[in-house]
Amino acid sequence: MEINQSHESTKNLKHFPLTPFRIFRGLLCLAVYLLTASMFLVYFAPAAAVILRLFSLRCSRKAVSFLFGLWLGLWPFLFEKINKTRVIFSGDQVPVEERILIISNHRTEVDWMYLWDFALRKGCLGHIKYVLKSSLMKLPIFGWGFHILEFIPVERKWEVDEPVMNKMLSSFGNREDPLWLAVFPEGTDYTEQKCMRSQKFAREGGLPILKNVLLPKTKGFNACLKILRDSLDAVYDVTIAYKNRCPSFMDNVFGVDPAEVHMHIRRIPMQQIPSTENGAAMWLMDAFVLKDQLLTDFIVNGHFPNQGTEEQLSTVKCVANCALVIAFTGLFLFLTFFSSFWFKVYVGLACVYLACASYFNVRLKSADTSVQGRSMKKSY
């Protein structure tokens, strides 16, 4: 949600001009991020997400979360330290390392990336997973990463998505595995045209008329609750707003917008979420009515209530993490181009596997999952 530029609280905040320096810096950062991502995927993914997964799903997830959490940490570094975007948290103070379901409004194409800033502060950066469009899984490099991190691909057709979601959600049920699962119940990012269609549908169906968010879709949310309810600690209701403009991906790369990202967090214990599908659907609708009011108040006041609940990121830790990622990347580049011929063969085979696995959504079964499944059948 962007706010009116004439408001007193934003008159000193500018949209940064797209200068040659910002273009050069942004393209350099994007090149570094793509290079580091490709090297991490090629050298770490086969061992951590394929070979180790055959023996222990839990150990595989721990390795993937740690190794790729290092790479994900580059993005908050870009947003907050390089681009100087202020990320301001408000609402409830939440504990670290809970197993949670996140519901968020979807104002722009990069809302989900700012959740990494939140997860990093709670020590759960490598554990966050998203429900996202299946077309994104087919992107080179980034799509490979989404697959390794076990993001859930959806087609936005429930008859197609239901079996995929049920299968993947069922693998997240172990309470000993940390989990942050993020869903965007609106199903798409907000535009004025989509809002008008949503309001028309609401009037015809006797539903609340919302101005700043779209009507939430409940089937995916209910599927998450049905399968994971007993293993989750809470639902985090996240409302995101921006000053001065809603950013695009390239705005983030070049550091021209936003000036500020505001996140309001409500923590709702699982026992407070209705257990029936209809009750949970009504609860979700009420949550979006509250989001709509929060965003209306944000437009007027320029901030959410009770802000300042999280500390700023440590620059030293961000720089150290970046240096470690670049050091690993330098080593992998040396092995690829200046070492044995067999490293080139390995890189080629790894790229073929990652491309095919992400495109066709191929996931290997682990031995401990098979054993657990057989024991559950016997006990039943």
C-alpha positions as CSV (number, residue, x, y, z in Angstrom):
1,M,0.0,0.0,0.0
2,E,1.5,3.4,-1.0
3,I,0.4,6.6,0.8
4,N,-0.4,10.1,-0.3
5,Q,2.8,12.1,-1.0
6,S,1.3,15.2,0.4
7,H,1.1,13.8,3.9
8,E,3.3,15.5,6.5
9,S,5.0,12.3,7.4
10,T,6.3,11.8,3.9
11,K,7.2,15.2,2.7
12,N,10.9,14.7,3.4
13,L,11.0,11.2,1.9
14,K,12.0,11.2,-1.8
15,H,11.8,8.8,-4.7
16,F,15.5,8.4,-5.4
17,P,16.4,9.3,-9.0
18,L,17.6,6.6,-11.3
19,T,21.2,7.9,-11.8
20,P,24.0,6.1,-13.8
21,F,25.6,5.2,-10.5
22,R,22.5,3.5,-9.3
23,I,22.1,1.6,-12.6
24,F,25.7,0.4,-12.5
25,R,25.5,-0.6,-8.8
26,G,22.2,-2.4,-9.3
27,L,23.4,-4.3,-12.3
28,L,26.5,-5.3,-10.4
29,C,24.6,-6.5,-7.4
30,L,22.2,-8.4,-9.6
31,A,25.1,-10.1,-11.4
32,V,26.8,-11.0,-8.1
33,Y,23.5,-12.4,-6.8
34,L,22.9,-14.5,-9.9
35,L,26.5,-15.8,-9.8
36,T,26.5,-16.6,-6.1
37,A,23.1,-18.3,-6.5
38,S,24.2,-20.5,-9.4
39,M,27.4,-21.6,-7.6
40,F,25.6,-22.4,-4.4
41,L,23.0,-24.3,-6.2
42,V,25.4,-26.3,-8.4
43,Y,27.8,-27.2,-5.6
44,F,25.6,-27.5,-2.5
45,A,22.2,-28.6,-3.8
46,P,23.2,-32.1,-5.0
47,A,24.8,-33.0,-1.7
48,A,22.4,-31.3,0.7
49,A,19.0,-31.6,-1.1
50,V,19.5,-34.8,-3.1
51,I,22.1,-37.2,-1.6
52,L,21.5,-36.3,2.1
53,R,17.7,-36.3,1.5
54,L,17.8,-40.0,0.5
55,F,18.9,-40.9,4.0
56,S,17.3,-38.2,6.2
57,L,14.8,-35.6,5.3
58,R,15.3,-33.7,8.5
59,C,19.1,-33.5,8.1
60,S,18.7,-32.5,4.5
61,R,16.4,-29.6,5.4
62,K,18.8,-28.5,8.1
63,A,21.7,-28.4,5.6
64,V,19.6,-26.6,2.9
65,S,18.3,-24.1,5.5
66,F,21.7,-23.2,6.7
67,L,23.5,-23.1,3.4
68,F,20.9,-21.3,1.4
69,G,20.0,-19.1,4.3
70,L,23.5,-17.6,3.9
71,W,22.6,-16.7,0.3
72,L,19.1,-15.4,1.2
73,G,20.8,-13.1,3.7
74,L,22.2,-11.1,0.8
75,W,18.7,-9.6,0.0
76,P,18.1,-7.9,3.4
77,F,21.7,-6.6,3.0
78,L,20.8,-5.1,-0.3
79,F,17.5,-3.6,0.8
80,E,18.6,-2.1,4.2
81,K,22.3,-1.5,3.9
82,I,23.0,-0.8,0.3
83,N,19.7,0.8,-0.8
84,K,19.1,2.4,2.6
85,T,15.5,1.3,2.7
86,R,14.1,1.6,6.2
87,V,12.2,-1.5,7.3
88,I,9.9,-0.7,10.2
89,F,8.1,-3.3,12.3
90,S,5.1,-2.7,14.5
91,G,2.3,-4.6,16.3
92,D,3.1,-7.7,18.4
93,Q,6.6,-8.7,19.5
94,V,7.0,-12.3,18.5
95,P,9.3,-15.0,19.8
96,V,12.1,-16.6,17.8
97,E,12.0,-19.9,15.9
98,E,8.3,-20.7,16.2
99,R,6.5,-22.9,13.6
100,I,4.1,-20.6,12.0
101,L,1.7,-19.9,9.1
102,I,2.0,-16.3,7.7
103,I,-0.9,-14.6,5.9
104,S,0.0,-11.4,4.2
105,N,-1.6,-8.8,1.9
106,H,-0.1,-8.8,-1.6
107,R,0.4,-5.2,-2.7
108,T,3.2,-5.7,-5.2
109,E,5.4,-8.3,-6.9
110,V,8.1,-8.1,-4.2
111,D,6.1,-8.2,-1.0
112,W,7.4,-11.8,-0.3
113,M,11.0,-10.7,-0.5
114,Y,10.6,-8.3,2.4
115,L,9.4,-11.2,4.6
116,W,13.1,-12.3,4.4
117,D,14.0,-9.2,6.5
118,F,11.5,-10.3,9.1
119,A,12.7,-14.0,9.1
120,L,16.3,-13.0,9.3
121,R,15.6,-11.1,12.6
122,K,14.0,-14.3,14.0
123,G,16.7,-16.7,13.0
124,C,14.4,-18.4,10.5
125,L,15.6,-17.1,7.1
126,G,16.4,-20.5,5.7
127,H,13.1,-22.1,6.9
128,I,10.7,-19.8,5.1
129,K,8.6,-21.3,2.3
130,Y,6.1,-19.7,0.0
131,V,3.0,-20.8,-1.9
132,L,3.7,-19.2,-5.3
133,K,2.8,-19.3,-9.0
134,S,4.1,-22.4,-10.7
135,S,5.5,-20.4,-13.6
136,L,8.1,-18.9,-11.2
137,M,9.5,-22.4,-10.6
138,K,10.5,-22.5,-14.3
139,L,12.8,-19.5,-14.1
140,P,16.5,-20.3,-14.6
141,I,18.6,-20.2,-11.4
142,F,15.9,-18.5,-9.2
143,G,13.4,-21.3,-10.0
144,W,16.0,-23.9,-9.1
145,G,16.4,-22.2,-5.8
146,F,12.7,-22.1,-5.2
147,H,12.5,-25.9,-5.8
148,I,15.4,-26.7,-3.5
149,L,13.8,-24.5,-0.7
150,E,10.6,-26.5,-1.2
151,F,8.3,-23.6,-2.2
152,I,4.8,-24.9,-3.2
153,P,3.9,-24.2,-6.8
154,V,0.2,-23.5,-7.7
155,E,-1.7,-23.0,-10.9
156,R,-4.5,-21.0,-9.3
157,K,-6.9,-23.8,-10.2
158,W,-8.0,-25.7,-7.1
159,E,-8.7,-29.0,-8.8
160,V,-5.0,-29.0,-10.0
161,D,-3.5,-27.3,-6.9
162,E,-5.2,-29.4,-4.2
163,P,-3.3,-32.7,-4.6
164,V,0.0,-30.8,-5.0
165,M,-0.5,-28.7,-1.9
166,N,-1.7,-31.7,0.2
167,K,1.3,-33.8,-0.8
168,M,3.8,-31.0,0.0
169,L,2.1,-29.8,3.2
170,S,2.0,-33.4,4.5
171,S,5.8,-33.4,4.4
172,F,6.0,-30.3,6.6
173,G,4.2,-31.9,9.6
174,N,7.2,-32.8,11.8
175,R,7.3,-30.4,14.7
176,E,11.1,-30.8,15.0
177,D,11.5,-29.2,11.6
178,P,11.4,-25.3,11.8
179,L,8.8,-23.9,9.4
180,W,7.7,-20.4,8.3
181,L,5.0,-21.0,5.6
182,A,3.8,-17.9,3.9
183,V,0.6,-17.6,1.9
184,F,-1.0,-14.6,0.1
185,P,-4.7,-15.3,0.3
186,E,-5.6,-12.6,-2.2
187,G,-4.1,-14.9,-4.8
188,T,-2.6,-12.0,-6.8
189,D,-1.0,-8.6,-6.3
190,Y,-3.3,-5.6,-5.8
191,T,-4.3,-3.2,-8.6
192,E,-7.1,-0.8,-8.9
193,Q,-8.8,-2.8,-11.6
194,K,-8.6,-6.0,-9.5
195,C,-10.0,-4.1,-6.5
196,M,-13.0,-2.9,-8.5
197,R,-13.7,-6.5,-9.6
198,S,-13.3,-7.7,-6.0
199,Q,-15.7,-5.1,-4.7
200,K,-18.3,-6.0,-7.4
201,F,-18.1,-9.6,-6.4
202,A,-18.4,-8.6,-2.7
203,R,-21.5,-6.5,-3.3
204,E,-23.1,-9.3,-5.2
205,G,-22.3,-11.9,-2.5
206,G,-23.1,-9.7,0.5
207,L,-19.4,-9.6,1.6
208,P,-17.4,-6.8,3.1
209,I,-16.4,-4.0,0.6
210,L,-12.6,-3.6,0.9
211,K,-10.6,-0.7,-0.4
212,N,-7.0,-1.5,0.2
213,V,-6.9,-5.3,-0.2
214,L,-8.7,-7.9,-2.3
215,L,-11.2,-10.5,-0.9
216,P,-9.1,-13.4,0.4
217,K,-9.5,-16.9,-1.1
218,T,-10.0,-19.5,1.7
219,K,-9.2,-22.9,0.2
220,G,-5.5,-22.7,0.3
221,F,-5.6,-21.3,3.8
222,N,-7.9,-24.0,5.0
223,A,-5.7,-26.7,3.4
224,C,-2.7,-25.4,5.4
225,L,-4.7,-25.5,8.6
226,K,-6.2,-28.9,8.0
227,I,-2.8,-30.6,7.5
228,L,-0.5,-28.5,9.7
229,R,-2.7,-27.2,12.6
230,D,-1.4,-29.7,15.2
231,S,2.2,-28.9,14.4
232,L,2.0,-25.1,14.2
233,D,2.4,-22.6,17.1
234,A,0.7,-19.6,15.7
235,V,-0.5,-17.7,12.6
236,Y,1.3,-14.4,11.9
237,D,-1.0,-11.9,10.3
238,V,1.4,-9.5,8.4
239,T,0.2,-6.3,6.8
240,I,2.7,-4.5,4.5
241,A,2.7,-0.9,3.4
242,Y,5.2,1.3,1.5
243,K,6.5,4.8,1.3
244,N,6.6,6.5,-1.2
245,R,5.7,4.1,-4.0
246,C,5.0,0.4,-4.2
247,P,8.3,-1.1,-5.6
248,S,8.9,-3.4,-8.5
249,F,11.7,-5.9,-8.6
250,M,13.9,-3.5,-10.6
251,D,13.1,-0.7,-8.2
252,N,14.7,-2.9,-5.5
253,V,17.7,-3.7,-7.7
254,F,18.4,-0.1,-8.5
255,G,17.5,1.2,-5.0
256,V,15.1,3.9,-6.2
257,D,12.0,2.7,-4.2
258,P,10.7,2.3,-1.6
259,A,11.9,4.8,1.0
260,E,10.3,2.8,3.8
261,V,8.7,-0.6,4.2
262,H,6.3,-1.0,7.1
263,M,5.2,-4.4,8.5
264,H,2.5,-4.8,11.1
265,I,2.5,-8.2,12.8
266,R,-0.3,-9.8,14.7
267,R,0.4,-13.1,16.4
268,I,-2.6,-15.4,16.8
269,P,-2.1,-18.6,18.7
270,M,-3.4,-21.7,16.9
271,Q,-6.0,-22.4,19.5
272,Q,-7.7,-19.1,18.6
273,I,-8.2,-20.1,15.0
274,P,-11.6,-21.8,14.5
275,S,-11.2,-25.6,13.7
276,T,-14.0,-25.8,11.2
277,E,-13.5,-24.8,7.5
278,N,-16.4,-22.3,7.6
279,G,-15.2,-20.8,10.9
280,A,-11.6,-20.5,9.6
281,A,-12.9,-18.9,6.4
282,M,-14.9,-16.3,8.4
283,W,-11.9,-15.7,10.6
284,L,-9.8,-15.0,7.5
285,M,-12.3,-12.6,6.1
286,D,-12.4,-10.7,9.4
287,A,-8.6,-10.6,9.4
288,F,-8.7,-8.9,5.9
289,V,-11.3,-6.5,7.1
290,L,-8.9,-5.5,9.9
291,K,-6.0,-5.3,7.3
292,D,-8.1,-2.9,5.2
293,Q,-8.7,-0.7,8.3
294,L,-5.0,-0.8,9.2
295,L,-4.0,0.4,5.7
296,T,-6.7,3.1,5.8
297,D,-5.2,4.4,9.1
298,F,-1.7,4.1,7.6
299,I,-2.7,6.4,4.7
300,V,-3.9,9.0,7.3
301,N,-1.2,8.6,9.9
302,G,1.9,7.5,7.9
303,H,2.6,4.6,10.2
304,F,1.1,1.5,11.9
305,P,0.4,1.5,15.6
306,N,3.0,0.3,18.1
307,Q,6.0,0.6,15.7
308,G,9.6,-0.2,16.6
309,T,9.2,-3.8,17.7
310,E,12.3,-5.1,16.0
311,E,15.9,-3.9,16.0
312,Q,17.9,-2.8,12.9
313,L,20.1,-5.4,11.3
314,S,23.8,-5.5,12.3
315,T,25.9,-4.0,9.5
316,V,28.9,-6.1,10.6
317,K,27.0,-9.4,10.5
318,C,25.5,-8.5,7.1
319,V,29.0,-7.7,5.6
320,A,30.5,-10.8,7.2
321,N,27.7,-13.0,5.7
322,C,28.2,-11.3,2.3
323,A,32.0,-11.9,2.4
324,L,31.4,-15.6,3.3
325,V,29.1,-16.1,0.4
326,I,31.5,-14.4,-2.0
327,A,34.4,-16.5,-0.7
328,F,32.5,-19.7,-1.3
329,T,31.6,-18.5,-4.8
330,G,35.2,-17.6,-5.6
331,L,36.3,-21.2,-4.6
332,F,33.6,-22.7,-6.7
333,L,34.5,-20.6,-9.7
334,F,38.1,-21.7,-9.3
335,L,37.1,-25.4,-9.2
336,T,34.8,-24.9,-12.2
337,F,37.2,-23.1,-14.6
338,F,40.7,-23.8,-13.4
339,S,40.6,-27.2,-11.8
340,S,40.0,-30.8,-13.0
341,F,37.9,-31.5,-16.1
342,W,35.6,-33.6,-14.0
343,F,34.4,-30.5,-12.1
344,K,33.1,-29.2,-15.4
345,V,31.3,-32.4,-16.0
346,Y,29.8,-32.3,-12.5
347,V,28.6,-28.7,-13.0
348,G,27.0,-29.6,-16.3
349,L,25.2,-32.6,-14.8
350,A,24.1,-30.6,-11.8
351,C,22.6,-27.9,-14.0
352,V,20.7,-30.5,-16.0
353,Y,19.3,-32.1,-12.9
354,L,18.3,-28.8,-11.3
355,A,16.6,-27.6,-14.5
356,C,14.6,-30.8,-14.9
357,A,13.7,-31.2,-11.3
358,S,12.4,-27.6,-10.9
359,Y,10.5,-27.7,-14.3
360,F,8.8,-31.0,-13.6
361,N,8.6,-30.6,-9.8
362,V,10.6,-33.8,-9.1
363,R,11.3,-34.5,-5.5
364,L,13.1,-37.6,-4.1
365,K,11.6,-39.6,-1.2
366,S,13.8,-40.0,1.8
367,A,14.4,-43.3,3.6
368,D,13.1,-42.0,7.0
369,T,9.9,-40.7,5.3
370,S,9.2,-44.2,3.8
371,V,9.8,-45.9,7.1
372,Q,7.5,-43.4,8.9
373,G,4.8,-43.9,6.3
374,R,4.9,-47.7,6.7
375,S,4.8,-47.5,10.5
376,M,1.8,-45.1,10.3
377,K,0.0,-47.6,8.1
378,K,0.7,-50.5,10.5
379,S,-0.4,-48.5,13.5
380,Y,-3.6,-47.6,11.7
